Amino acid sequence: MKKMLFIYNPNAGTGTLKPKLSDVLDVFTKAGYEVTVYPTQKAHDGAEKMSSCPDGYDLIVCSGGDGTLDEVMTGMRMRSYQAPLGYIPAGTTNDFASSLGIPKDILAAADTAVNGMPFPCDVGTFNDDYFIYIAAFGLFTDVSYETKQSMKNILGHLAYVLEGAKRIFNIPSYKIRVTHDGEEIEDEFIYGMVTNSRSVGGFKGIIGTDVVFDDGEFEVTLIKTPKNPMELNDLLGAIMLKQINPDRMYSFKSGCVRFESMEAIPWTLDGEYGGSHEEVTVRNNRQALQIMVKQEVAAGLSAEKMAEEQT
């Protein structure tokens, strides 16, 4: 039989996996897998388990929120584990799964993990760390990792909104030099993100509509610090309309971006705390991860396939 390692976070989201765990394992077994099951016990446990597990697994599957996915992917990258990765989203937001068309239904996602097709997805490095879909700093980026899990479970997206509303009148601003592709930007920012996703914080369309996941480039969005109420209104209007306002934002694609600041800035990686840094280099590792997706959506995720369809 084929061998699978199944890592899941028993505390993720609203606990949707627990009552269906037996059915999920049945899906795996019927697909011909001998399954080793590991429920995570603490923060970063997914990365530790993945980095220390034996070789020889034909498929790795994880279930939890984006943070659990990040941990397992990090463990795989630390040791260059080549098996494909299946993902059963069971968190509060699940941005990356939504972007890849992975079903929200637990059993449908389990079926995709074992009967879908591997898609070669880009992965980011953040200095010496890894992320799978977003590295961000500034306004509200600490909300996801500071909001208590129990609050997330009960309130869902509303938990993030309530936590964020507490700090709307205390907006930090950072003076940063940003270097990419031979260009240099120096400005003051309240927010910045380097992404490989069509959804951020549960909201779609903020980054754009031409996002693909295997082109070796990230989408970079930097929001300037508003200097007066009029600029703030312009900025909020652009965000609500999901538009890029070039007077208030920078938006570009790049495979490598460097951030330099005079003070240590806290970052979030895939919704988890990524440390505070004065210097950060973000690089795209093109097609570094094979992630299981539904066959019918794979073409819409790829730069090459989309180009073929347009010709």
N, C-alpha and C positions, 0 to 999 in steps of 0.2 A: 504493500500500500504506500501511497504518497504520504509524506509527513508534513504536518502543519503545527506551527506554534501560534496559539491564540492568546493574546494579551488583552485584558479588558480592565477598565476602571469601574469598580462596583459603585462608586459614588457620583459618577458623571450624570449631569442633566437631571431629569426627573425620575431616574430609576427605570427607564423604559426597557432596558435590556434584561433585568433580573427575571421578570415573569416569563420571558421568552427564551431564556438561556438554553433550556433543554431542546426547544425547537431549532434554535440556531445550530447547536451541536449535531442535531439530526440532519440538517441541511449539509453540514460539512462531511459527515460520515457517508451519507448517500452519494456525495460527489467523489468518494474514494479516498478520503483522508483519514489517517490515524492522527488524532488531535491531542496535543499537549496543551493544557489550559493553565493560565497563570493570571489570577486577579491581582492587580497592583495594590501595594500596601501603604505606600507613602508617596510624597512628591518625588519626581524624577525616577521612580522605581521602574517605569517602562524602559527608560534608556539603560538603566543598570542591568535589567534582565536581558535586554536585547544584546547588549555588548558582551555579556558573559555566557550566553546560551551556547550549546554545542552547535557545530556545523551540521549540515545535512538536511535542514528543513527545505522542503520544496516550495512552501508558501508561508508567509507571515501574515497574520490577520490581527488587527487591533480594533478595539471598540471603546468609545468614550468621546470626549470633546476634542476640539482642535489641539488642546494641550497634550492629550494622550497621544494623538497622532504625531505631534512634534517630537515627543519623547522617544517613541519607537523608531521613527525615522532617524533621529539623532543617533540612537544606538546602532542602527544599521550602517549609517555613514561612518561612524567611528571605526568600524572594523571592515568596511567595504563589503558588507553582506549583499550578495547578488540576487537573492530570491525576490520575487514580486511581493508587493504589499497590498493586502486587501483592507478596506476600512468600512466599519459599521458605525455610522455617526449616532452618538447617544448623548451629546452634550446639549448645552443651552442654545448655541448659535449655529455651529457647524458650517462656517463660511466656506471652507475648502471643499467639503463634500457637495454643497450646493453648487459651487462653481463647476465641479466635474460631473454633475448630473448623477451622482450617487444617490439612490433612493433614500427618502426619509424613513420609510417603513423598514423595520429591523430585519424581517425575514427576506424582503426583497434585496436589501443591502447585503445580507449574508449570501444570497444566491449570486449577486454580482461578484462578490469576493472570490467565489470558487468557479463560477461559470462565465465570468466576463472575460475581457481580454486585457493583457498588460499594456499600459500606455506609458511611453518614456517621458516623464515629467521633469521639468527643471527643479533644482533645489538651490537654496541660497546658503552662502557662508557669511557669517557676521563676525568679523575678526576670527577668533578660533572656535566660534559656536556655529550652530546650524539653525535654519528655519525653513519652513516649507511654503508659506504663502504671504507672510507679512512681517516686516520689521518697521517699527514706528516709534516716534517720540512726540511729546507735547500733549496738547489738550485731550484729556479723558483717556489717554492710552493706559493709565494705571487702573482704570475702573474695573477691567475684567479680572485682574489678579488681586485687587483689593476687595472686591465684592465677595462676601461670604458665600460658600457653596450652598448652604442651606437657603440663603436668600435667592440665589439663582434658581434653585430647584422649585421654589414656591412661585416666584414672580416671573421667571423667564426674562424676556427682553426688558420688561419694566424695571427689573433690578438694576440694569445698567443705566437706564434713564434716570432713576431716582438717585443713584450714586453720583452720576455725572452732574445732576442739577445742583448738588451741594456746593460745587466748586466753580460755577459759571462766573462768579464775581471775583475769582482769584486765578486769573489766567496767566501762567508763566510765559515768558518770551525769551527766546534764545538767539544770540547772534552767532551765525554759523557760516563757515566757508565750505561750499559744496563743489567738488571737482568731479567731472565726468567727461570722458571722450574728448579730452583736450580743451574743455570749456570750464570756466570758473564762475561761480555765483557766490556773492557775499551779501547777506541780508539778515533781517530779523524775522524769526518764524515762531508761530504758536503751535504748528503741527507739521509733521512730515511723515511720509510712509513710502516704503519700497515694497511693492506687492507683486504677487503672481496669483491673482484671484479676480473673479468677477463680482464678488460680494465681500463687503467689509462691515463687521458689526451687524450683520443681518440685512444690510441695505445694499441693493444691487444698483449698478449703473453709475456709481460715483466715480469710478476710475475711467470708464469708457466702454465701448461695445466691441472693440477689436482686440480684446485680450486673448492670447493663446498661451499655451503652457509648455511649449517645447522649443521656443525660438531663441533661447539663450539670452533673453533680455527681460528685465523687470520694468514695470510701470512705476515711475517716481512722481509723487505729488507733494509739493511743498506749499504751505499756506503762510503768506506773509502776515506779520503782526499788524492788525488794523490800528491806525493812529487816531481815529476819531469815530464817533457813532455812525457817520455816513459810510465810512469804509467798512465798518462792521456789518451794517445792513446790506451793503453790496455783497459782502462775503457770504452772509447767511442766505441771501437770495440765490446766489450761484449754487450753493450746496443743496438747497431745497429743490432747485430745478435740475440738479445733477449735471451742471455745466461747469466748464473750466473758464474762470474769469482771469484773463492774462494780466490784468492790473492788480489782482489780489493773490494769484497763485503762479507757481511754476509747474509745468507738466512735461515730462519727457520720458523716453525709453533708454535704458542703458544696461550693459552687462556688468559694469563695475562703477561704483559710486563711493566717493570718500567724503566723510563729514569731519570737520575740525571745529572745535569750539574752545572758548576760554574757560569754561566751567564744565564739570561732569554733568552730563544729561542722562536722565533715566530713559531706558528703551524698553519696549515690549516686543517679544518674539512669539508669534502665533498665540497671542493672548496671555502669555506668561512673562514674568519679570525677566528681563535680559541684562540687568546690571546697569550701572551708570558709567558713562565713558566720555572722555574728551576727544578721542579720535576713534573713528569707526570706518572700516572698509567693508563694503557689502559687495560680494561677487556672485554671479550667476554660474552655477555648475549645470551646464546644459544636459538635459535628458539623463540626469544622474540617478533617478529613481523610477522603477517600474511599478506603477500603481494600477490596480484592477478597476476597470470601468466597463460600462455597458457597451457592447460593440456598436450599437447604433448611434452613440454620442461621441465616439472616439474621434471621428473625422472633424467634428466641430471644435475640437480642442487643439488641433494641430495646425501650425502655420503652413506646412507643406500641403496637407490635405485641403485646407481652405483655398490655397492658391490654385491647386489642381481643379477644384470645383468652379473657380471663377474664370478659368481659361476654356 
